[in-house]
Amino acid sequence: MTTDTPARLLQLLSLLQTPREWPGSELAERLQVSGRTIRRDVDRLRDLGYPVQATMGAEGGYRLVAGKALPPLVLDDEEAVAIAVGLRAGAGHAVEGIEEASVRALAKLEQVLPSRLRHRVKSLQSATSSLVYDRGGDGAVIAPETLTVLASATSGHERLRFSYEAGDGARTRRLTEPYRLVSAGRRWYLIAYDIDRDDWRTFRVDRVSDPFATGARFAPREVPTGDAAEFMRATVWRGAPTFEVDVTFRAPAAEVARRLPPSFGAPEATGADSCRLRATVQDSLEWVAMRLALLGPDFTVHGPSELAEHVARLGSRLTRAAAG
């Protein structure tokens, strides 16, 4: 019998968070208490803001329903490990719109995981090659734990040390005040104030190694452009070749917009089942061709001619692969 009321409430909440309806008698049997105690505990959960719904009758019972606010989740060990692994996948895969949220959520979860569970997650990662992802298309890889260390230091306003390899292969040690992580399609970047250089810097995360949060707190500075994404665009993409992409899709504009990377902008409807995208991109046209093909709808490239050539080569390769 569970006599510790807080512990019993957590157990009850954990059961109610399973998507089913629990008869009061079954809850009482699980927790080894009386039906009256279950009713009293349900009232306590309601007082704490948990929307517990009760239904009457022989088939009645209790279940947790959607409320106005998200209550704290109570997870068992297996659930916590599964969520951590899933968030690592979301952080590493180029699934538009969820990478940054996955990293923030993973950092929060790993902060509170017991050491035994952190060890299990790390062991699973080391044994599963798919948990380290190719982000750049050029052999660059990012370990998800690197992202979570950077995210934790950024959100906690904690100075961060790490080794960094420049484009020419030179290695340096950096002491920084991390400002923001930015996901840019195929790569992650860290915007940070470099203490030793007394200036702002943008770091490619796949070139960061051995990150270490020092524990020293700092008051966040304001990035010069006022926005991390704008700062990255001004520093990383300055001087990079740009291309004016012009493509017509045989699909509704809303459908194409949902699948396009945000950096491409929004297509303009040209009919009920067609739209046209005119966008300025700073990326390899080979990657753009592949990204357009992955959207699903048929499309026609109006420009530039180099993009049309990449699409044609990609189509030929896929046709040969299917024939073989």
N, C-alpha and C positions, 0 to 999 in steps of 0.2 A: 504493500500500500504506500502511495506517495503522500507523505504528510507535509512536505515542504510546499506551501502554496505557490510561491513564484515558480518553482521547478515544475509543479503540476500544470500551471497555466501555460508555460512554454510547451509542455508535452501536448496539451489540449490544442494549442494554436497550431502546432506542427501537424496534428492529425486533421484539423479543419482546413488546412491549406491544401490538402489533397482534394482534387476536383471530384467530390462525391458527397452524398448526403449521409450523415452518420446518425443512426438511431441512438437515443440517449442511453439505452441499455448497453449498447456495444461500447460506447465511450466509457461508461461506468466500469464495464468489465476490463477494458484496456488499461484504465488508470487505477483500477482496484479501489474505487470509491463508490459512494451511493449515488443514486439518481438525483437526489436533492443537492448533493455537492456539485454535480455536473451543472445543474441549473444555476446554482449560485456562481460558479466559475464562468459560465457563459455571460451572466450579467456583469461580472467584473471585466471581461474582455470588451463588452459593449461600452462600458464606462471609459475604457482606454481608447475607444475609437474604432474598434474592429467591428465591421458590419456582419454580425452573425445572425443568420436568418433561421427561424424555427418554423416548422410545418407541423400541423396537428394530425391526428389520426393514426391508424395502425401502421401506415407506411411513412409516417412523419419522422422528422429528425432535425439535425442541425447541419448547416453548411455555411461557409464563408462566401459572401458575395462581393461584387465589385463595389468599392466605396469611392468617396470623393478624393481621398488621399491614399497613397501607397503605403500600407503598413509594413513594418520590418518583417522580412522573411525569416522563418525558422527552418534551417536545412539540416538534414542528417549528413553524415560524413560522405556517403556516396553521392548525394545530390550536390554537395559543395564542390567535390572534385569534378563532377560532370560539368557544372556550370563554369568552373575555372578553365577547363579544357575547351569548352565551347566558346568562351570569350577570347581565349588565345587564338582560336581559329578565326573569329571575327576580326581580331586585331591584325592578323597577318594577311588575310585574303583581301583582294581588292573589291570588296562589296561596297558599292557606292553608298555613302551616307552613314555607315555604321562603324567605320574603323575607329574614329576618335572616341565615340561613345563606348565602344568595346574596351578600349585601353583605359578609360576613366573607371569603368565599372570593374575591370580586372584589377586595377590598382587598389580600389577600395576593398575588394574581396580578399586579395592576397594579404592586405594589411591586417585582417582579423582572422585569417586562417590559422588554426593551431599548427605548431611546427610539424606534427606527424602528417598533417594533410598537405602542407607545403612540400614536404619531402615526397609524398606520393605524386603530386602534380609534376614536380621536377623530374621524378623518375620516369613518369609516363612521357614527358616531353623528350627526354634523352633517348627513349626507346622507340619514338615515333617520328620518323623523318619528316612527316608532313606538318609538324609543328614548328619548323623553321622554313620560312617562305622566301622564294625568289621574288623580290619586289621590283628590281630594276631592269630585268631582261638582259643584264650584262654580268650575271654571276654574283651580284650583290645580294647578301642575305641578311636578315634581321632576326635575332632571337627574340621571341616575345617577352622574355624576362627583362631584356634591355629596355623595351618600351615601357614596361611597368615601373622599373626603377626611375626612368626619366619622368614618367607621369606623376609618380608619387612625390618626387622632389619638386616638380613644377607646382602641383596643387598645394603642397605643404610649405612653399616658399623656403626651400632648403638648398643651401649651396651644394653644387654638384661637381665632383672631380671625374675625369675620364681621360682615356687615351684617344687621340684622334689622328687618323691617317688622311693627309691631304691628297689632292688629285695626283700630285707628282710622286706619291709614295712616302713623303716625309712624315714622321711620327712625332707628335708632341703631346705633353700632358696639359690639360686645361682645367682651370678652376673657374666655374661659371655661376651665374644666377639665372637659372632656367626660367624663361618667360612663358613659352607656349610650344606645344607640339602641333605640327601642321602636316596633314596628310595631303599629298599632291599626286593623286592618281596612282603612280607606280612606286612612289617613294615617300618616306617620312623625313621630316626636317625638324630640328630643334632650334628655336629662336632663343638666344640667351645673351646675357651681358657677360663678356669675357673680362674677368677681374684683372688679369695680368696685362692685357692689352688695352684696358680702359676704354672698351668700345663694344658695340653690338656686333654679334656674329650669327651666321646661319650655318648649322652643322647638318650634314647628311647623316642620318641615324645609322645607316648600314656601315658607316666608317667609324662609328663610336664603339669603343671596347672598354671593358672593365669599369663601367660606371659605378660611382660610389657616392651616396648621399652623406655629406659630412656631419650633419646634425646642426650646423650653424644656420640660424634663421636670418632672413633678410627682408627688408621692406621693398616690395616690387617697384622697379622703375617703370616709366612709361616708354614704350617702344617709340622710336622717332616718328614713324608714320601713323601712330595711333592704333594700328591694326597689324596683327602678326602676319596674316596672309598677304597684306599689301607690302609689308616689309620684305617678306620672302620673294614676292614677285619683283620688287625693285632691286634686290640684291642677287638672287640666284638666277633669275631669268633675264637680267640686264645683259644685253648683247647677244642673247641666244636667238637663233633664227626663228622667225615667225612665219606662219602660213595662213592664208585666207582660204578656209575650207568652205566649199559650196556643194551641198548634197541634197537631193530630193528623196524623200522616203514615201513608199506606198503604204502608208498607215496613218491613222489620226495623230494629230500633233500631241494630244495629251498622252497617248500611249508611248510615243517616242520620247517625250520629255521625261517620263518616269524612268526610262532606261538609260538615258544619256548621263554621262558624268557631269556634275554641276559646272565644271570649268568650261564645258562646251557651250553653255548658255541654253536658251530655249528655241525650239524651232517655230516657224511661223506657218499657220495653217494655210494651205492653198486649195483645200477642198475638204469634203467630209471624211475622205480616206486618204489624204495626202498632205504632206507638209514639206517645207524647205528649211534647211539649216545653213546659215551663214555665220561662221565663227572664226575668230582668230585664235590659233593654237600655237603653243610653244612646246612641241614634243616631236619625237620621231614620227615621220609619216607612216612608217611601217607599223608602229603601235597604233596609230590612228586608224589605219586600214583594218587591223585586227579588231579594234574596239567597235568599229562600225559594223563589221560582220557579225559580231556577237550580239548585236541588238535584236536581231531576228527578222525584222521586216525587209523586203526587197528595197534596194536603193540605187540611185544613179549618181555618179560623181561628175559634177560640172567643173570642178577645179579644186586644187591645182592639178596639172597634168601628171606631176610626180605621184600624187596620191592615187590617181587612176591607174598608174603603172603598178603601184604596190598592190592595189586591189586585184588587178589582173593576175599578177604573179601568185598572190595568195589563192585565188580561185583555181589556177592551174595546179598548184600543189595539192589542194584538197581533192580536185578531180582525179589526179594521179593516185593519191592515197586511196580513194574509194575504189578505183579500178583495180588496184593491186591487192 
